Amino acid sequence: MSDDARRFDTAETADTPETAGIDPLTGVKVSHPPVEEAGADADDQTVVFYSDADFADDVEEDPDSAAEPARNWRRDLWRKKINVRPIPLILVVLLLISSGVAAWLYVSQYRPAKQTDPDVERAAVTAASDGTVALLSYSPDSLDKDFANAKSHLAGDFLSYYEQFTQQTVAPAAKQKSLKTSAHVMRAAVSELRANSAVVLLFVDQSTTSKDNPEPSVAASSVLVDLSLIDGKWLITKFTPL
């Protein structure tokens, strides 16, 4: 090889950072890229290999932590039971109280009336009928007597009302027009009955005559009569025409 060729080959080899060699099959000179050595950056990168034992340590569960969900579930269930149980208990208490009140009302109010039902009913109907007839029957010749008889069947606020009404309205009209009325109870029935009070329904016919109409005119009506048992006597405390 000439000197020029040798220099050229040397320069080419120096410029190219490759390794040269002879291919054993072809006999031709070939070049291989250089293998870079690991620098500082490669030293900083560390590859760590883990074994199965390392993962086994992480996967292994703590017995206490495994049992914790079960304990929480039981605690929540117990709380639910505690929250639910008082509701039926309260209902039972309320039922017992209501039953006791009902029993007391039966013994103190309803039962005495039922035990004397025939006598009490008959007395209440008689008092309501007699009092209604007295209220609706009067004559201009005997007003004071008629009013006194009616008042003997009354009590309470209704007695005060009747006294005022008869003196201010009924008496002047009866004297001026010669009004005469008489009432008859056609039918009667007990609507409500208690130990010391009663309500009686009456169907009444009232006949009326006057100076201008001497022929009697009859009017049918129905009334609810409220009575109270005062000193052993049934007295009218309310009179409601229907």
Buried (B, 14 or more C-beta within 10 A) or exposed (E): EEEEEEEEEEEEEEEEEEEEEEEEEEEEEEEEEEEEEEEEEEEEEEEEEEEEEEEEEEEEEEEEEEEEEEEEEEEEEEEEEEEEEEEEEEEEEEEEEEEEEEEEEEEEEBEBBEEEEEEBBEBBBEBBBBBBBBBBBBBBEEBEEBBEBBBBBBBBEBBEEBBEEBEEEBBEEBEEBBBBBBBBBEEBEBEBBBBEBBBBBBBBBBBBBBEEEEEEEEEEEEBBBBBBBEEEEBBBBBBEEE
